[in-house]
Amino acid sequence: MAENESLLSKRRTFIKQTLAASLGSVFLTLPSHARSKVLANGLTIYFPESVDYELLNTPFNSDLSFAPVAIAACKNEADVIAAVLYAREKQLKPSIKSGGHSFIGASFSGGLIIDVSQMKQKIYRAKADTFYAGPGLKLAEVYDYLLPNGRLLPSGSCGGVGLSGLTLGGGYGFFARQHGLTCDHLKSVRMVTAEGKVITSEESPELLWACKGGGNGHFGVITAMKFSTIKAPPIFTTQKFRMYNLTAKRAAKLMKVWFKVASQLPNTMFSAFILNGKTLTMLISSTYSSKGSAFQKAATALLKAGTKTRGVYSKPTVRAVKTYSGRPNPLPFRNMCAGFYNGFSDVKKIAEKICAVTIQNPGILFQINTLGGAISTIDDNSSAYAHRKYGYLGELQAYWQSDRQKRRLMSSVDEIRKLLKDVPDHYANYPDPDLKEPAKAYYGDSLERLKELKTKLDPDDFFEQMQGLT
Ligand SMILES: Cc1cc2nc3c(=O)[nH]c(=O)nc-3n(C[C@H](O)[C@H](O)[C@H](O)COP(=O)(O)OP(=O)(O)OC[C@H]3O[C@@H](n4cnc5c(N)ncnc54)[C@H](O)[C@@H]3O)c2cc1C
């Protein structure tokens, strides 16, 4: 820690000196030993071996590593324009990075990473109920800012996830069944194009449509977003129901029970089925207290199935969201979408086999979350998000402690993926590197329209996105 601090302070002095020296020059070219370059407008570009390059070249999934030629640490829109022009001049393909949480590292590349993670502007205007957000904000920062104002932007639970990456792919969480996806609250965007020009969604309504679920890294760099918010519920209630030492048969039976319970929940409630090795956790949550009849009915059904609970947790929402904020630091994992489902019938034939592989391989988690509710009632044409009809979303996760365990888990992941081969639709924000036609699976009926916009805004495919619109 002490060593890190001294490196950072050296870095600060170094940058101050180079900034001072840059006055009057268009591009400051540093001596060959230098590891950063300050452009005329003040944008710093970092190169390998500089402290900032290493700090910024850190995917949340630490199993991944990338070696970009350079990283542009943007602090404002002018920096983003300068970064795009720099990439053009140096013939580097740029990728766009915010929170760095993409499962597959889609925001990283071998060329220039345009990093917007420091663009954390935030203003809430109560009169117009408008939240202006910079693209570098993380979910925890959004909750921390809005909740004390009594407002909420429905989004995901993990605090470190970037707001722009989440919104551009959809964005769901505890509040989505009641209020829709994060992207459903997006009202306008500003974007720097492949030509280094700024366009707004007021000029191009098609851009706003695309940024609601189909905009991750494809069209240009989103530099500002405007959202509407909702009145925050004063309390948030959760209860977990657990069962241990499960067999595959029992786990599959409980999955069927869970689907039934979940299908009867009101929109104010969310639920998740999480099989982690031999342990099953079923979570229910509500934006009201546990006293309501729907909460009681769900709890009774899950207890009747033989689960155990430690009780109900009802907390002020501002505190409750922190409980589910997740870990802040990178870790190695292999997560991917396990597909959208209409109900148990979509997984009935493979449920027991999926549970068997999960149970036999500690480190594998098979999770299903509720969607539906308000997500399904919002007009299909309002956004590029193509999977509103589905009530459930599956997620496959693998976490390991050693290379040996990783190898074993990877073959189990492949086994489960084979079982899921007929599941057609997947979530863009849970990318899977091995999908045969990822763009079709993520964007469904919106794909052709997204491709048309791509041709219009980025005809030369300047921006690098590992799972582009091809
Ligand atoms: C621990 C964890 C928890 C998660 N929880 C949830 C959840 O509860 N709900 C949910 O819906 N999803 C969840 N996700 C998935 C998450 O929504 C995606 O990983 C999301 O894309 C991450 O955004 P980011 O900005 O952090 O990532 P990044 O890796 O920085 O970006 C992801 C993608 O968005 C693009 N992008 C980012 N910013 C911009 C921009 N300003 N302009 C243009 N393109 C941009 C990138 O190019 C890349 O393609 C979770 C992921 C993790 C790892």
Ligand as a Chemical Component Dictionary entry (heavy atoms), coordinates in Angstrom:
data_LIG
# 
_chem_comp.id                   LIG 
_chem_comp.type                 NON-POLYMER 
_chem_comp.pdbx_formal_charge   0 
_chem_comp.three_letter_code    LIG 
# 
loop_
_chem_comp_atom.comp_id 
_chem_comp_atom.atom_id 
_chem_comp_atom.alt_atom_id 
_chem_comp_atom.type_symbol 
_chem_comp_atom.charge 
_chem_comp_atom.model_Cartn_x 
_chem_comp_atom.model_Cartn_y 
_chem_comp_atom.model_Cartn_z 
_chem_comp_atom.pdbx_ordinal 
LIG C1  C1  C 0 -20.519 -8.529 -10.496 1  
LIG C2  C2  C 0 -21.492 -8.187 -11.598 2  
LIG C3  C3  C 0 -22.809 -7.910 -11.260 3  
LIG C4  C4  C 0 -23.732 -7.602 -12.257 4  
LIG N1  N1  N 0 -25.028 -7.342 -11.919 5  
LIG C5  C5  C 0 -25.926 -7.011 -12.872 6  
LIG C6  C6  C 0 -27.280 -6.723 -12.545 7  
LIG O1  O1  O 0 -27.677 -6.779 -11.383 8  
LIG N2  N2  N 0 -28.124 -6.377 -13.543 9  
LIG C7  C7  C 0 -27.730 -6.305 -14.852 10 
LIG O2  O2  O 0 -28.548 -5.974 -15.717 11 
LIG N3  N3  N 0 -26.447 -6.591 -15.206 12 
LIG C8  C8  C 0 -25.557 -6.945 -14.252 13 
LIG N4  N4  N 0 -24.258 -7.231 -14.597 14 
LIG C9  C9  C 0 -23.868 -7.166 -15.999 15 
LIG C10 C10 C 0 -23.530 -5.714 -16.376 16 
LIG O3  O3  O 0 -24.724 -5.037 -16.678 17 
LIG C11 C11 C 0 -22.625 -5.678 -17.611 18 
LIG O4  O4  O 0 -21.434 -6.343 -17.319 19 
LIG C12 C12 C 0 -22.348 -4.234 -18.043 20 
LIG O5  O5  O 0 -22.101 -4.197 -19.416 21 
LIG C13 C13 C 0 -21.181 -3.660 -17.286 22 
LIG O6  O6  O 0 -21.001 -2.323 -17.588 23 
LIG P1  P1  P 0 -19.607 -1.637 -17.206 24 
LIG O7  O7  O 0 -19.687 -0.230 -17.634 25 
LIG O8  O8  O 0 -19.265 -1.953 -15.803 26 
LIG O9  O9  O 0 -18.611 -2.502 -18.078 27 
LIG P2  P2  P 0 -17.600 -2.201 -19.270 28 
LIG O10 O10 O 0 -16.834 -3.478 -19.371 29 
LIG O11 O11 O 0 -16.833 -0.965 -19.062 30 
LIG O12 O12 O 0 -18.561 -2.013 -20.518 31 
LIG C14 C14 C 0 -19.437 -3.027 -20.937 32 
LIG C15 C15 C 0 -19.843 -2.777 -22.392 33 
LIG O13 O13 O 0 -20.485 -1.508 -22.509 34 
LIG C16 C16 C 0 -19.760 -0.656 -23.411 35 
LIG N5  N5  N 0 -19.759 0.704  -22.839 36 
LIG C17 C17 C 0 -19.522 1.047  -21.547 37 
LIG N6  N6  N 0 -19.599 2.387  -21.411 38 
LIG C18 C18 C 0 -19.880 2.890  -22.622 39 
LIG C19 C19 C 0 -20.068 4.211  -23.123 40 
LIG N7  N7  N 0 -19.967 5.273  -22.324 41 
LIG N8  N8  N 0 -20.363 4.359  -24.449 42 
LIG C20 C20 C 0 -20.476 3.300  -25.268 43 
LIG N9  N9  N 0 -20.281 2.026  -24.851 44 
LIG C21 C21 C 0 -19.991 1.818  -23.541 45 
LIG C22 C22 C 0 -18.372 -1.255 -23.491 46 
LIG O14 O14 O 0 -17.726 -0.922 -24.700 47 
LIG C23 C23 C 0 -18.674 -2.745 -23.362 48 
LIG O15 O15 O 0 -19.068 -3.264 -24.616 49 
LIG C24 C24 C 0 -23.320 -7.564 -13.616 50 
LIG C25 C25 C 0 -21.986 -7.843 -13.944 51 
LIG C26 C26 C 0 -21.079 -8.152 -12.946 52 
LIG C27 C27 C 0 -19.652 -8.477 -13.311 53 
# 
loop_
_chem_comp_bond.comp_id 
_chem_comp_bond.atom_id_1 
_chem_comp_bond.atom_id_2 
_chem_comp_bond.value_order 
_chem_comp_bond.pdbx_ordinal 
LIG C1  C2  SING 1  
LIG C2  C3  SING 2  
LIG C2  C26 DOUB 3  
LIG C3  C4  DOUB 4  
LIG C4  N1  SING 5  
LIG C4  C24 SING 6  
LIG N1  C5  DOUB 7  
LIG C5  C6  SING 8  
LIG C5  C8  SING 9  
LIG C6  O1  DOUB 10 
LIG C6  N2  SING 11 
LIG N2  C7  SING 12 
LIG C7  O2  DOUB 13 
LIG C7  N3  SING 14 
LIG N3  C8  DOUB 15 
LIG C8  N4  SING 16 
LIG N4  C9  SING 17 
LIG N4  C24 SING 18 
LIG C9  C10 SING 19 
LIG C10 O3  SING 20 
LIG C10 C11 SING 21 
LIG C11 O4  SING 22 
LIG C11 C12 SING 23 
LIG C12 O5  SING 24 
LIG C12 C13 SING 25 
LIG C13 O6  SING 26 
LIG O6  P1  SING 27 
LIG P1  O7  DOUB 28 
LIG P1  O8  SING 29 
LIG P1  O9  SING 30 
LIG O9  P2  SING 31 
LIG P2  O10 DOUB 32 
LIG P2  O11 SING 33 
LIG P2  O12 SING 34 
LIG O12 C14 SING 35 
LIG C14 C15 SING 36 
LIG C15 O13 SING 37 
LIG C15 C23 SING 38 
LIG O13 C16 SING 39 
LIG C16 N5  SING 40 
LIG C16 C22 SING 41 
LIG N5  C17 SING 42 
LIG N5  C21 SING 43 
LIG C17 N6  DOUB 44 
LIG N6  C18 SING 45 
LIG C18 C19 SING 46 
LIG C18 C21 DOUB 47 
LIG C19 N7  SING 48 
LIG C19 N8  DOUB 49 
LIG N8  C20 SING 50 
LIG C20 N9  DOUB 51 
LIG N9  C21 SING 52 
LIG C22 O14 SING 53 
LIG C22 C23 SING 54 
LIG C23 O15 SING 55 
LIG C24 C25 DOUB 56 
LIG C25 C26 SING 57 
LIG C26 C27 SING 58 
# 
